[in-house]
Amino acid sequence: MPNKLPALPHSNLPFSASSISFPPLLHWSLPLSAKQKSLDAWYHTCMSAYQTDSRIDDYIATLPGWQQELCRQVRELVHAADPEVSETIKRTRQPYFTLQGNICALLGAKDHLNIFIYDPIVPDPEGLINQGHGNRTARAIQVRQGETINQRALLTLFRAIIANNRVGGWRKLKGSRVSILLALRCSRRVSGFSSAMSYKRTEFPRSLTPRKRIKVTLQTARLTRPRK
């Protein structure tokens, strides 16, 4: 038999053991309020609607509160544009949203939030894009504290970028447009182009860039120009 521990000398204690009372653990049994249930349901619905990247959550948490709210709005909109949009981190810590190519990226600054739009040819009828109009690959929407995002217009913009990505991306589309414009110009000056719309981009080898295609077409135009 193990030795029993000696009893404590109650006479030396400033209180009696019988006087100690503990509050019941009510917080385990209290039901959630209607507001808490509504918030929980909203959170789980949003988070289950698409797959998130915890690294993006970590990045957003480092930003000021007003930028965090803007980032969450952009995040919801880009996923609403297409359920197949995925999240990732590029350039060490920058959040990117992609679907068969880049769609947009987020970058917090001291006094504004940058929303990079990775399609230099997508239409912007609402004038959301306010930076980098001359850039070759990406333009930007800068949002400052107190400003709001035109969510309807941004959603339309994201859907247009995704549509371009699904058919090969803006680079392919831009090359096609350059070829069509060149054909229109040649059809006015050179006989032999009976219809500009009959001009096909596939007449060129795929290895040629749009600039080289222009050069080749101009050389062809000079050769086929009728002599006076």
Secondary structure as the mmCIF struct_conf table of DSSP 4:
data_model
#
loop_
_struct_conf.conf_type_id
_struct_conf.id
_struct_conf.beg_label_comp_id
_struct_conf.beg_label_asym_id
_struct_conf.beg_label_seq_id
_struct_conf.end_label_comp_id
_struct_conf.end_label_asym_id
_struct_conf.end_label_seq_id
HELX_LH_PP_P HELX_LH_PP_P1 PRO A 2 LEU A 8
HELX_RH_3T_P HELX_RH_3T_P1 HIS A 10 ASN A 12
BEND BEND1 LEU A 13 PHE A 15
HELX_RH_3T_P HELX_RH_3T_P2 ALA A 17 SER A 19
HELX_RH_3T_P HELX_RH_3T_P3 LEU A 26 TRP A 28
TURN_TY1_P TURN_TY1_P1 SER A 29 SER A 29
BEND BEND2 LEU A 30 LEU A 30
HELX_LH_PP_P HELX_LH_PP_P2 PRO A 31 SER A 33
HELX_RH_AL_P HELX_RH_AL_P1 ALA A 34 ALA A 49
BEND BEND3 TYR A 50 TYR A 50
HELX_RH_AL_P HELX_RH_AL_P2 SER A 54 ALA A 61
TURN_TY1_P TURN_TY1_P2 THR A 62 THR A 62
BEND BEND4 LEU A 63 LEU A 63
HELX_RH_AL_P HELX_RH_AL_P3 GLY A 65 ALA A 81
TURN_TY1_P TURN_TY1_P3 PRO A 83 GLU A 84
STRN STRN1 SER A 86 LYS A 90
TURN_TY1_P TURN_TY1_P4 ARG A 91 ARG A 93
STRN STRN2 GLN A 94 THR A 98
BEND BEND5 LEU A 99 GLY A 101
STRN STRN3 ASN A 102 GLY A 108
BEND BEND6 LYS A 110 ASP A 111
STRN STRN4 HIS A 112 ILE A 117
TURN_TY1_P TURN_TY1_P5 PRO A 120 ILE A 121
BEND BEND7 VAL A 122 VAL A 122
TURN_TY1_P TURN_TY1_P6 PRO A 125 GLU A 126
STRN STRN5 GLN A 131 GLN A 131
TURN_TY1_P TURN_TY1_P7 HIS A 133 GLY A 134
BEND BEND8 ARG A 136 THR A 137
STRN STRN6 ARG A 139 ARG A 144
TURN_TY1_P TURN_TY1_P8 GLN A 145 GLY A 146
HELX_RH_AL_P HELX_RH_AL_P4 GLN A 151 ARG A 166
TURN_TY1_P TURN_TY1_P9 VAL A 167 GLY A 168
HELX_RH_AL_P HELX_RH_AL_P5 TRP A 170 ARG A 189
BEND BEND9 VAL A 190 VAL A 190
TURN_TY1_P TURN_TY1_P10 SER A 191 GLY A 192
BEND BEND10 SER A 194 SER A 194
HELX_RH_3T_P HELX_RH_3T_P4 ALA A 196 SER A 198
HELX_RH_3T_P HELX_RH_3T_P5 ARG A 201 GLU A 203
BEND BEND11 PHE A 204 PHE A 204
TURN_TY1_P TURN_TY1_P11 ARG A 206 SER A 207
BEND BEND12 LEU A 208 LEU A 208
HELX_RH_AL_P HELX_RH_AL_P6 PRO A 210 THR A 224
BEND BEND13 ARG A 225 ARG A 225
HELX_LH_PP_P HELX_LH_PP_P3 PRO A 226 ARG A 227
#
